[in-house]
């Protein structure tokens, strides 16, 4: 079954406000989408204020677009604005038409491919995803012997949506999957990390995706959780023929034409929208606004 191609205008504004002026800053920005399977970038521009004294563009190991900036003038706000036009056209796969999960596991562990989207990179613990035995046992309930891998993952995604409460403010970007699993609440990042920990615990390759959701739902459809901010979901490798497929455990839906991919990595640490070092004292406050509007 195929999704209809949708063209979006994406606008993101990220503003850091500092309590005392920042004398010097060096940042890594992962805020520019790139062409990927099922997604084409028609145009993308990243505007930074104040104007950096140095700016370089490049890509990280996973293929994500990176912008390095240096600011050497005192500033009490940093503003980064993205304007992009993106066409999304993803094909979904019938869950029962995928291989048994044990076969996918065995093929993944025997892979010698080390390309960025090789399953080999997404099987093991990473900086923010540990392999928790309790989460593994929870995930295993959806993967009885010889169940098609996509079928099992779809059930796991729906169980996470049913068993966990979406509640901003109860976790931070540093909350571990184990902590989120114990309290059964959090935001999209936590839902994704828990699902990834469970899948990897079973030996299935799972990646973390940061991106955006369509802001206004199609007529007759419910508004999704996680709009108006950056969103996160999961990619599962389903064997060489089917490849990677997306799951949004926050909303219990397959990642399709409502989802715009920004960056892919092993967990949040690989795709954090802004990293870096600042020379300053005092608190900082972050404001993020996102609009993803279909082009008529």
C-alpha positions as CSV (number, residue, x, y, z in Angstrom):
1,X,0.0,0.0,0.0
2,X,1.5,3.4,-1.0
3,X,1.1,6.8,0.6
4,X,0.2,9.8,-1.5
5,X,3.0,12.2,-2.2
6,X,2.7,15.3,0.0
7,X,4.8,18.5,-0.4
8,X,5.3,20.5,2.8
9,X,6.6,23.9,3.7
10,X,8.6,23.4,6.9
11,X,9.4,26.3,9.2
12,X,11.3,25.8,12.5
13,X,12.4,28.6,14.8
14,X,14.8,27.7,17.6
15,X,15.7,30.5,20.1
16,X,18.1,30.3,23.0
17,X,17.8,33.1,25.6
18,X,20.8,33.5,28.0
19,X,20.6,35.1,31.4
20,X,24.1,36.6,30.9
21,X,25.8,37.5,27.6
22,X,27.6,34.7,25.9
23,X,31.2,35.8,25.0
24,X,32.0,32.9,22.7
25,X,30.1,29.9,21.3
26,X,30.9,27.0,19.1
27,X,27.8,25.0,17.9
28,X,27.0,22.0,15.8
29,X,23.6,22.2,14.1
30,X,21.6,19.3,12.8
31,X,18.7,21.2,11.5
32,X,18.8,20.9,7.7
33,X,16.9,17.9,6.1
34,X,18.4,16.0,3.2
35,X,17.2,13.7,0.4
36,X,16.4,10.2,1.7
37,X,14.5,7.2,0.6
38,X,10.9,8.5,0.2
39,X,11.8,12.1,0.7
40,X,13.1,14.8,-1.6
41,X,14.3,18.3,-0.6
42,X,13.2,21.0,-3.1
43,X,14.9,23.8,-1.1
44,X,16.3,24.3,2.4
45,X,17.9,27.4,4.1
46,X,19.2,27.8,7.6
47,X,19.5,31.3,9.0
48,X,21.5,32.0,12.1
49,X,21.5,35.2,14.2
50,X,23.8,36.8,15.3
51,X,25.8,36.1,12.1
52,X,28.6,33.5,12.8
53,X,32.2,34.6,12.3
54,X,32.8,31.0,10.9
55,X,30.3,28.7,9.3
56,X,31.0,25.3,7.6
57,X,28.6,22.7,6.1
58,X,29.2,19.0,6.0
59,X,27.7,15.6,6.8
60,X,28.2,13.2,9.7
61,X,28.8,9.4,9.5
62,X,25.1,8.7,9.2
63,X,24.7,11.1,6.3
64,X,22.9,13.8,8.3
65,X,23.6,17.4,7.3
66,X,25.8,19.3,9.8
67,X,26.4,23.0,10.1
68,X,29.3,24.1,12.3
69,X,29.2,27.7,13.5
70,X,31.4,30.0,15.7
71,X,30.2,33.1,17.4
72,X,32.8,35.5,18.9
73,X,30.7,38.5,19.7
74,X,28.7,38.9,23.0
75,X,25.1,37.9,22.5
76,X,22.2,37.2,24.9
77,X,20.0,35.3,22.3
78,X,20.8,32.8,19.6
79,X,18.2,32.4,16.8
80,X,18.2,29.6,14.2
81,X,15.5,29.5,11.6
82,X,14.9,26.7,9.1
83,X,12.8,27.2,5.9
84,X,12.5,24.1,3.7
85,X,10.2,22.6,1.1
86,X,10.1,18.8,1.3
87,X,8.3,16.2,-0.8
88,X,7.4,13.0,1.2
89,X,6.3,9.8,-0.6
90,X,6.7,6.7,1.5
91,X,5.5,3.1,0.8
92,X,4.2,1.0,3.6
93,X,4.5,-2.7,3.7
94,X,1.9,-5.2,4.7
95,X,3.1,-6.5,8.1
96,X,2.4,-10.2,7.4
97,X,4.6,-10.1,4.2
98,X,7.9,-9.6,6.1
99,X,10.3,-12.4,7.2
100,X,10.2,-14.0,10.7
101,X,11.9,-11.8,13.2
102,X,14.4,-14.5,14.1
103,X,15.6,-14.6,10.4
104,X,16.0,-10.8,10.4
105,X,18.0,-11.0,13.7
106,X,20.3,-13.7,12.3
107,X,20.9,-11.9,9.0
108,X,21.6,-8.6,10.8
109,X,24.2,-10.2,13.1
110,X,25.9,-11.9,10.2
111,X,26.1,-8.7,8.2
112,X,29.6,-7.5,7.2
113,X,28.3,-4.3,5.6
114,X,29.5,-1.1,7.4
115,X,27.7,1.5,5.3
116,X,25.9,4.2,7.4
117,X,22.5,2.5,7.1
118,X,23.8,-1.1,7.6
119,X,21.9,-2.9,10.3
120,X,25.2,-3.7,12.0
121,X,25.4,-0.2,13.6
122,X,21.9,-0.4,15.2
123,X,22.1,-3.7,17.1
124,X,24.1,-2.7,20.2
125,X,23.8,-0.3,23.2
126,X,24.5,3.3,22.4
127,X,25.1,6.4,24.4
128,X,21.5,6.9,25.4
129,X,20.0,3.5,24.8
130,X,21.0,0.7,27.2
131,X,19.7,-2.9,26.7
132,X,17.4,-3.2,29.8
133,X,16.3,-6.8,30.6
134,X,12.9,-5.6,31.8
135,X,12.3,-3.7,28.5
136,X,13.5,-6.7,26.6
137,X,11.1,-9.0,28.4
138,X,8.3,-6.5,27.7
139,X,9.1,-6.4,24.0
140,X,9.5,-10.2,23.8
141,X,5.7,-10.6,24.5
142,X,5.1,-9.2,20.9
143,X,7.6,-11.6,19.3
144,X,6.6,-15.2,19.7
145,X,8.4,-17.8,17.5
146,X,8.4,-17.1,13.8
147,X,6.1,-14.1,13.9
148,X,6.7,-11.7,10.9
149,X,9.0,-9.0,12.1
150,X,6.9,-6.0,11.0
151,X,3.8,-7.6,12.6
152,X,5.6,-8.0,16.0
153,X,6.9,-4.4,15.8
154,X,3.5,-3.0,15.0
155,X,2.0,-4.7,18.1
156,X,4.9,-3.5,20.3
157,X,4.4,0.0,19.1
158,X,0.7,-0.1,19.9
159,X,1.3,-1.6,23.3
160,X,3.7,1.3,24.1
161,X,1.1,3.8,23.1
162,X,-1.5,2.1,25.2
163,X,0.7,1.5,28.3
164,X,2.6,4.8,28.4
165,X,1.3,8.4,29.1
166,X,2.4,11.2,26.8
167,X,3.3,13.9,29.4
168,X,5.7,16.7,28.6
169,X,7.8,17.9,31.6
170,X,8.1,14.5,33.3
171,X,11.5,13.7,31.6
172,X,14.5,15.5,30.1
173,X,16.7,14.8,27.1
174,X,19.0,12.9,29.4
175,X,16.3,10.5,30.8
176,X,17.3,6.9,30.2
177,X,15.0,4.3,28.6
178,X,15.0,2.4,31.9
179,X,13.7,5.4,33.9
180,X,11.0,6.2,31.3
181,X,10.0,2.5,31.2
182,X,9.7,2.4,35.0
183,X,7.5,5.5,35.2
184,X,5.5,4.7,32.0
185,X,5.4,8.3,31.0
186,X,7.4,10.8,28.9
187,X,7.5,12.4,25.5
188,X,8.3,11.1,21.9
189,X,12.0,10.8,22.6
190,X,11.3,8.5,25.6
191,X,8.8,6.4,23.7
192,X,11.3,5.9,20.8
193,X,14.2,5.1,23.2
194,X,12.1,2.4,25.0
195,X,11.0,0.8,21.7
196,X,14.6,0.8,20.4
197,X,15.9,-0.7,23.6
198,X,13.3,-3.5,23.4
199,X,14.0,-4.3,19.7
200,X,17.8,-4.3,20.1
201,X,17.4,-6.4,23.2
202,X,15.9,-9.1,20.9
203,X,18.7,-8.6,18.4
204,X,16.7,-6.5,15.9
205,X,18.3,-3.4,14.3
206,X,16.6,-0.2,15.4
207,X,17.5,3.4,14.6
208,X,16.3,6.7,16.1
209,X,14.8,9.4,13.9
210,X,14.3,13.1,14.6
211,X,12.0,15.1,12.4
212,X,8.6,16.7,12.2
213,X,4.9,15.9,12.0
214,X,2.3,17.4,9.8
215,X,0.9,20.3,11.8
216,X,-2.7,20.2,10.7
217,X,-4.3,16.7,10.2
218,X,-6.1,15.8,7.0
219,X,-9.9,16.4,7.1
220,X,-11.6,13.9,9.5
221,X,-8.3,12.8,11.1
222,X,-7.2,13.4,14.7
223,X,-4.4,15.8,15.4
224,X,-1.2,13.8,16.3
225,X,0.8,14.0,19.6
226,X,4.0,15.8,19.1
227,X,3.2,18.4,16.5
228,X,4.4,22.0,17.0
229,X,7.7,20.7,18.2
230,X,10.4,18.4,16.9
231,X,9.3,14.8,16.9
232,X,11.0,11.4,17.2
233,X,10.2,7.9,16.0
234,X,11.9,4.5,15.3
235,X,13.2,2.8,12.2
236,X,13.3,-1.0,12.1
237,X,15.4,-3.0,9.6
238,X,13.1,-5.7,8.2
239,X,15.6,-7.6,6.0
240,X,17.3,-6.7,2.8
241,X,14.1,-6.9,0.6
242,X,11.9,-4.7,2.7
243,X,14.6,-2.5,4.2
244,X,13.9,0.1,6.9
245,X,10.4,0.9,8.1
246,X,9.3,3.6,10.4
247,X,7.2,3.3,13.6
248,X,5.8,6.2,15.7
249,X,5.1,4.8,19.1
250,X,3.9,8.1,20.4
251,X,0.9,7.9,18.0
252,X,0.8,4.1,17.3
253,X,1.1,4.7,13.5
254,X,3.5,3.7,10.8
255,X,5.8,6.6,9.8
256,X,4.3,7.7,6.5
257,X,3.5,10.8,4.6
258,X,2.8,12.8,7.8
259,X,6.4,12.4,8.9
260,X,9.3,14.5,7.7
261,X,12.8,13.1,8.5
262,X,15.5,15.5,9.7
263,X,18.2,13.2,11.1
264,X,18.9,9.5,11.8
265,X,21.2,8.0,14.3
266,X,21.5,5.4,17.1
267,X,19.7,7.5,19.7
268,X,19.0,11.2,20.5
269,X,22.7,11.9,21.2
270,X,23.5,11.3,17.5
271,X,20.8,13.6,16.2
272,X,20.6,16.4,18.8
273,X,19.5,19.5,16.8
274,X,22.0,21.8,18.6
275,X,25.2,20.7,20.4
276,X,28.1,22.8,21.4
277,X,30.1,24.9,23.9
278,X,29.3,28.4,25.2
279,X,31.3,30.6,27.5
280,X,28.8,32.2,29.9
281,X,27.3,32.0,33.4
282,X,23.6,31.7,34.3
283,X,20.7,29.8,33.0
284,X,19.5,29.5,29.4
285,X,16.0,29.1,28.1
286,X,14.9,27.4,24.9
287,X,11.9,28.2,22.7
288,X,11.1,26.0,19.7
289,X,8.2,26.4,17.2
290,X,7.5,24.2,14.2
291,X,5.1,24.4,11.4
292,X,4.7,21.7,8.7
293,X,2.1,22.8,6.3
294,X,1.0,20.9,3.1
295,X,1.4,23.0,-0.1
296,X,-1.9,23.4,-1.8
